[in-house]
Amino acid sequence: MTSLLDRGRSHTCGALRDTDVGTRVVLYGWVNNYRDHGGRRFIDLRDRDGLTQVTFGPDIAQAAHDHAQLVRNEWCLGVSGMVVARGGNANDKLPTGAIEVEVDEIEVFSEAATPPFNVSDDDRLDTSENVRLKYRYLDLRRPSLQRNFILRAKLGTETRAFMSGEGFLELETPYMVKYTPGGARNFLVPSRLNPGAFYALAESPQIFKQLFMVSGLDRYFQITRCFRDEDLRNDRQPEFTQIDVEMSFATPERIFAPMEKLMTHLWRSLLNVELPEAFPRMTWDEAMGRYGSDKPDTRFGLELLDITDLKEGCGFKVFESAPMVKGLCVPADKAGGLSRSQLDKLTDFAKKRESGGAKGLAWAKIKEDGTWQAPFAKTLTQDTMRAMNERMGATPGCVLLFVADDFETTHTVLCNLRILLRDQLSLLDDTSPAWSFLWVTDFPLFEKNEQGQFVSSHHPFTHPHEDHLDILTSDPAKVRAKAYDLVLNGNEVGGGSIRIHRSDVQTKVFEALGLSEEEAETKFGFLLEAFRYGAPPHGGIALGLDRLAMLMCGANSLRDVIAFPKTQKGQDLMTQCPTPADDPQLEELYLRHRPLPSAQPTPSSEE
């Protein structure tokens, strides 16, 4: 008899319905669950499309029934039989729950050792993530992860089809590029053919996509891998994927339009969700002022309120001595959940370094007469309380939370408090939009590094606003850029800018950055040379495909949408990498081992 493998699969394990009753089928898959009920044996057979219950019995086929007794979870099988109705035993929780397959032939493709954890999505899956990453090929069998990767695959397919239809060319750029110190830390690749020289793994295709515009290719996109050797967290990996876009003769609005159309297309085709045709715009200054963040979650209120101008003479020295005072007004219908002990916990949260490191958190409960119940209330006049209540929209029962500090600390702490309260007080409800896109525009062109020096907020080819060109070197902190981010539910999902294409503007920006002509030539000489040959105005954006997939899937971590991710130590626990290279390989590259300091042990693969 021809084997089931040779015969071929007739249906997937998620395809059969009651309309298929009476059909002979061949199914392939893995044993998700095995149950022996004496006269009958039942297996839930699983593939990426779903589950089908298959049944064995001596009245159906004795040989198949006997063979099924040997089968265990995660064995890989082929079965053949007749589709029958389950009648009163139907399982409404499964798409295939109205039917089962009575099996008269079974073929074991491979047996399975006992898995180190239960391959399922039920509540009993309490295995540590490190164990699941070590056996990632088993973890990837779980239906929830398979759904993530099915959606991610469709995300790439739909993006390519849409962008091609909009006239964008999918063009490739090198992974191994020129190493230019500064900016994100690069992974280095030694060159055997050029002893002592190194490539860098590209942190983005930035310079090459600009060169495509100089080349006259007009509209470029690429779904590309990028590499950054930086500290990791839930939303960061050393290698990641982005949808990279560049356009000639671009303005910000000409970038926004196709990206909005792309998002609308993806949400409609993959999630069956209709998005607005155009997304709201908000300047960086407004976003920071209202939310304390350049990637605000606008699905709920609790906006930051500025009372700095009311602090003079208020009587509370903490306010009077601070350069800025801002706060949040927790509405009365939510403030009941904030007891004194919980307010103390919020104060401790505000003081943490990772929350922004405020010196403290001032709070006040609004009483029926409008006065405050607060540790510092006696220092304030009723007129001051009344003015602050009016400014903050406070009514009896509300709770006010204040931070008095410098610009960065005040906004960082209040932003983090706002997100904490969103979750603690359930500020997102059924009336909140499920998806809130926002363009944040007009970012500062420069920011200060830890040494207090001005560096590029984006990259040194970002175009400043024309009306700020005359203050590039005299007042760089006030210069705003033609830069923009796409934000979704408080997550940055894309960032880009209009690029500098004029040499006189580029020279001024380099001067503001303290970059000498020699340094600029060493780092970016080939790009500057290309710009001497008629560069068009151009701009672009990069969208984080991993982050889009994570949000669309409702996942909590990028590791749930990256097939073989690294841990926060940058390790692949499945393949046990990175690993040392042997001496002959290093000799070919003109490298040699340098022992680790004795105080610095080699990281454990289980960290």
N, C-alpha and C positions, 0 to 999 in steps of 0.2 A: 504493500500500500504506500502511496506517495506520502511523504512526511508533511506535517502541517506547515512547516517552514516553506517547503517547496510550493505548497498549495496557495500560500499567500493569505494575508489578513483580509477579511471581508468588511469589517467594521472596527472602529475604535471602541474603547471601553466606556465612552461617554455618549455613544451615538444612538443606541437602540431605544425604541419607544414602543408603546402598545400597538402601534400600526405595523410593527415588524413581527408580531406574533405569527408563528407558522413558518418563519424563515429559518433556513439552515445557515449558520454563521461560523466563522473562524475568528477567534480573538487571540491577541497576544498581550502579555503584560506581566506584572509582578503580583505576588500574593500579598494583599493588603491585610487580610484577616482570614483565619481558618477556624471553622466551627464543626465539630462532630456531634451530631444529634442522634447517633445510633443508626437508625435506618437510612438516614440521609447525611451527606457531608456537604458543607457550604463553603465556598471561597468567594471573597470579594476580590475580583481581579482589577488591577489598577494600571492605567497608563496615563500619559499627560493630559488626556482628554476627559478622564473621569473614572468612575467605578461601575462595574457590572457584577451582580451576584450570579455565580455559576453553581450549579447543583449536580451532585453525584448520587447515584443510588443503584442498588443491585437490580432494580426493576428497569433502570434506564440502560446501563451497560456494566456488567459485573467487573470486567477488567479495568475500566476507567475508575470505578468505585474503589476497587482495591488499591489501585495506584495512588489515588488521592489521599489515602491514609498516610502516605509517606511525606506528603508535601508540608512545608512549613513557611512561615512568613519570609517574604522577600525572595523566594524562589522565582525564577523566570520561566513562564509557562506559555504553551500554546494550547488552546482547547477548541473543540468543535462540537456543535450540537444544535438543538432546536430551540428557538425562542418561544417561551410560553408565558401566559399571563400569571401574575402572582395573586390576582383576585383580592380577597380580604386581607392578604398578607403584604399588600403593597406598602412601599416605604415612600411617603410623601416628601421626605427630606432629600431624596436623590432624583435627579432628572431621569435616571434609568429605573426608578423604583417601582414602576408598574409591571416590569417584566423580569424574568430570569432566564438563564440558558441551561437547559438540561443537557449535560455533557455526556457524549458517548465516545469521545476520543480525547486523550490528553498526551501532550509531549512536553517533557522537562528539558528546557534548553540549557539551564544551569541551576545547580543548587546554591544555597547561600548559607554562609556561616551565620551564627546568631549575631544580629546587629548590635553595636555598642549602645544604641538608644532606639527608642520606638520611632519608626518612620511614620509620623502622623502629625496632625495639627491640633490634637485634642489637648485638654488642659493638663494632661499628665506629662507633657513634654517639658521637663524641668532640667534637662541636660544643659551643662554649661556651654557657652558659645564656643569656647576653645575646643571642646570635644567635637562639637558639630563642625567646626572649621577643619579639624584634623581629618574627619571623614566627610569632607564636603560633598563628595559624589553621592553619599547617602542622604545628607541634608537636602540636597537638590531634588531628591525624589519626593519631598513633602509637597502636597498639592498647593499650599499657599505660595511657596517659593516658585514652583513651576508656573503658577498664574502670573507672578511678577515677571518672569523671564519671557513668557509668551507676550505680555503687554509690552515689555521693553523691545522685543523683536519687532512687533508691529509699529512701535514708535519710530524705530529707525526706517522701516519700510515706508511708512506714510510720510515721513519727513523727506526722504529722497524723492518720492513721487511728487510731492507738493512743490518742493524747491525747483525741481527740474521743470515742472509746469509753469513756474513763475520766471523762467528764463535764466536761472542760476546754473552754472557749470560746476559739476563735482570734480574738483582738482586736488591732487595729492601734494603734500609738502614733506620735506625730509624730517625724520625723527632725530637723526644725528646732525647737530648743528654747531655753529661757532660758539664757544664758551665766552661769555662776557660777564665778568664779575659784577655783582650788584643785583638788586631785585630778589626774586625768589631763589632759594638755593637749588642749584642744578645737580642732577646725577651726572657723573663724569664717566666717559668711556675711553680708555686708553687706546691709542692707535698703534698697532703692531708695525704698520708700514711707515709710520712717522714717529720714530722713537722720541719719547719725552713730550709728545703732543697729545692733546685730548679733544674729543668731541664732548658736547653736552647733549643730553636728551632734551628735546624741545619742551619747554614749559608751556608753549603755545605756538601756533604758526604765524604769529603776529607780523614779523617782518616779511615773510614770504607771501602772505596774502596781500600785503601792500604792494609788493613787487608785481603781483598779478595785475593790480590796477595800473601800475606804470606800463605793464605790457599790453594794456588795452583789452583785457579779457572781460572787463565791465562788471560782471556779476559772478561771484565765486561762493561756493559753500563746500563744506567737508565735514563729515562725521569722523572726528580724528581723536587719536589717543594723545594725551599730554602727560608730562612727568614733572613732579616737584618733590624735592627731598625736604619735606617740612614735617613738623609735628602733626600727629594724626589725631582724629576724633571721629565721632559718629558721622559727620557730614564731610569728611576729608579722607582721601586715599592718595598714596604716592603716584598711582597711575589712574587717570580718569578720562572720561570721554566727553567731548563737547561738540555741539553743532556750531561750526565756525562759519561766519558770514562776512563778506566784504562787498561793497558797492562803489562804483565810480559815480562822480557827480552827485554825491549824497548830501543830504541835510538830515538832521535828527528825525524829522517827520517821515522822510523817505526810507529811513531804516525801520521806524516803528510800524509803518503800514504793512509790509509783508510779514513781519514777525507777529503782529496781531492776527493777521489772516492765518498764519501757520498754527498759532495756539488755538484759534477758533476751530480750525480743521481737525487738529489732533483731539481736542476735547469732544468734538461732535462724533468723530469716527471711532474713537477708542472708548469713550466713557458715555456716549449718548447724552452729552451735556451741551447746552447752548450757551455760549459766552457772548457778551456784548461785542459789537463790531469794533469799537474803539475803547481802549483802556484809559482810566483817569491818569492825569499828569500831576506831579507835585515836585516842586523844587527841593533841592537838598536842604536849603535853609528852612523851608516850611516843614519838611519831614522831621528834621531835628527839633524844631521848635515845638511841634505838636506831639511828637511821639518819642523823641530822644534817640531816634534810630534812623539810619539811612535805608533800612529795609523794614518798614513798619508793617505790623499786622493791623489792617484797617477794618477787620471784620467786627470789631467792637469799639466802644467809646473809651472812657477812662484816659482822656488825653491830658498831656502835661499843661499846666497853667502857670503863667509867669507872674509872680508878685514882687519882683525885685524892686520896682519903683515904689512899693508900699512899705519897704522895710525901714526906711530912714525915720528915725524917731519913734519906732514902734515899741521900744522898751526892751525887746528881747535881743540881748547882745549877740547871740549866735546868728540871728538874721542880719543884724546891723553890720556885723564885721565881715560878712561873706560877700564875694563879688556877684553871686547870683543866688536867688531863692526861687525855686519852682516846686510844684506839688501836684498831687492827684486828689481828686474828690471821689471817694467811693460812695455811690448812691445809697440812700437809706435802705432800700429793699435788699441790698447785698451786704451792707455794713454790719448787719446783725451777726454775721459770722466772724467778726473780728473782736475777740475777747482781749482782755489786757495781756494774757499770756501769749496770745497770737500776735499782738502788736509788738511784744518784746522779741518774739521770734523774727518778725519782719525787720526789726532794728538790727538784730544779729546778722540777718541776711544782707542788709545794706552795707554793713561794715566789712563783709568778706571781700578779699581782694578780687576774686573772680566775678563778684557782683558789681565792682566799681570802686570799692574801698572808701566809702563815705565815712566821715568822722562820727556820724550818728544819723538817726531818723527822728524827726519831730512829728508828733501826731496830736490830733485834737478831735474830740467827739462833739458834734453840735447838739446843744441842749434845746429844749422847746422854746426858750426865749431868745435863741440865736447866739448866746454866749457859749464859750468853749469849756469843755472838761478836758484839761490838758495839764501836764506837769508844769508848764511855763505860763499858764493862762493868766496868773496874777500880774505878770509883767506887762500885759497888753491892756490898752484902753478899749472900752466898748466900741468906740468909733473905728479903731483899727480892726477889731474883729468883724464889725459890720462891713467895712470896706473889703476885707479879704473874703468874707462869705460871698459878697456880691460878685467879686472878681471870679471866684471859683464855682459859682452856682450852687453853693452849699445851703441846704435846708435842714431842719431838725431831723436827727437820726443819721445824717451823713458822717463819714470819717474822713478827715483831711490828713494827708501824709506829705511831709515837706523834706526836701534836701537843700541844704545851704552850703554851696561849695563853688569850685571853679566850673567853667563851662563843660569840660569833658566829664568830670566826676558826676556832676549833677545830672546830666543827660543819661550817662551810662547806668547809674544806679536806678533812676526813675524808670528807664526803659526796662530794666530787668525786673523791677518790682511790678511793673504793669503786666508783664508776661506771667510772672508768678501768680498774681492775683487773678489773671484770666483763667488759670487752671484751678486755683484753690476755690474761687468763688463762682465757678461755672458761668463766666461772663459770655461765653459762646453758647447760644441756644438755638432752638428751631427757627428763630427769625433771622439768625446770622447767615450771611451768604456762605455757601460751601467753598466757593472759589473767588478770591479777591485779587485780581491783577492790578498792578500799579507801575507806572513809569516814574522813577525818581530821576530828576534832571539837574543840570547845572551844578555839578560837584565842584568842590575846591580843586584847583589845578595842582596845588602842592599840599603836602602835610609835613609835619616835623617828625624826624626819627628820634630814637632814644638819645642821640647826641645833640638834639636840638637843631639839627640842620634840615633845611628844606629838601624834600625829595618828591618825586612824582607820585601823585595819588594813584594814577593809573599806569601810564608809561610816558616817557619823555616825548612821544610823538602825538600826544593829545592836544587838540587845538584849543587855545584859550578863546574866550569871547572877544570879538574885535574891539569892543569899547573898553577892554581891560588891558590891551596891549601896552598902553603907556605906563602902566604900574607894574609890569612884570618884574622889574628889578627893584623898584622903589618900595612897593608894598605887596609882595608876593602872596601874603596870607589872604588878601581880599580878591585875588584873581579867581574867577570861575571858569570852568572848562565846558566845552561842548561834549560832555560825558554824561552817560545815562545808564541806569540799571533797570532791569525788569524784575519786579518783586511779586511773589505769589505767597499769600497767607503768611507774611512775615519772613519769607525765605528769598534770598537773592538767587534767581534762576538764570540771570544773564547780565552781562555788562559789556559796554562798548563805548565808542566815541567817534567823533569826526577827527580825522588825522591832520597833522600839519603837512602841507605840501609845498609851502614857500620857504626858501632858504633863509630869508631875513627873519621870519617868525621863529624858525627853528633855532637860529643863532641866539635870539633873545631868550628863548626857553633854556637852552644850554647854559647861557650866562647866569640866569636866575638859579639854576641848579648847581652853580659852581663848577661846571664841567668845562675843562679847557678844550681848545680846538684840537689839540693832540689826542686827548682822551676820547673826544667824540669821534675822531677819525679812526682810532684804534678799535672802538667798540662797534661803530655803526657806519664805517667808511663806505662800504659797498652800497648801503641804502641811500646815503647822502649823495653818492655819485649817481645813482639811478635817478634821483630827484632832479638832477641837472638836465635831464633829457625830456622835459615836458610831462611832469607828473600831473594827473588830473586831481581835482578835489575828490576826496574819497573818505569813507568811513565804514564802520562795521560793528559787529557784535559777536559775542560768543555765549551760547546758551549751554548750561550744564545738563547734558543728557541724563547723567546718573541722577541728579537731583530732581529733574522733571519726572523721571520714572519712579523715584522714591515717593514723591508727593502724589502722583497719579495712582500708585498702588496702595497708598495709605501705610507704607512701611515706616519704621522708626529709625532706620539706619541705612546708609548707603551700602553697607555690607549685604543687605537683603536684596539689592538689585544689581550687584556686581558678582559675577559667577564665582570667581576665585579670588576673594579679597585678602588683604593683608590685615594683621592685627594692629593695635595701636603702637606696637614695637616695630612695625614694618616687616613682620615675618609672615611667611606662608607656612602654616602649621601642617598642611597636607604634604607638601613636597619637602618640608624642612629646609627652606631657604630663607635668607641668604646663607651660603656655605663658603668656607675658605677655598681659595684656589691653590693648586699645588705649585711647587717651586718651578718646574719646567714651564708651566704656562706663564707664570710671572716673569721669568727670565726672558721669554719671547717679547714681553711687553716692556722690558727694562724696568720692572718693578721688583720690590722685595718686601717680605713681611717685616712689620715693625711691631714688636711685642706690646700688648696692652699694658698700661700701668698696673701694678699689682693691686692697687686699691680699686680698680675698675674691673669687676668680674665679667666674663662673657655672658651676655643675656641668655636666660633660659628660654627654650623654645615654647615653654608653657606659659610665659608671661603675657 
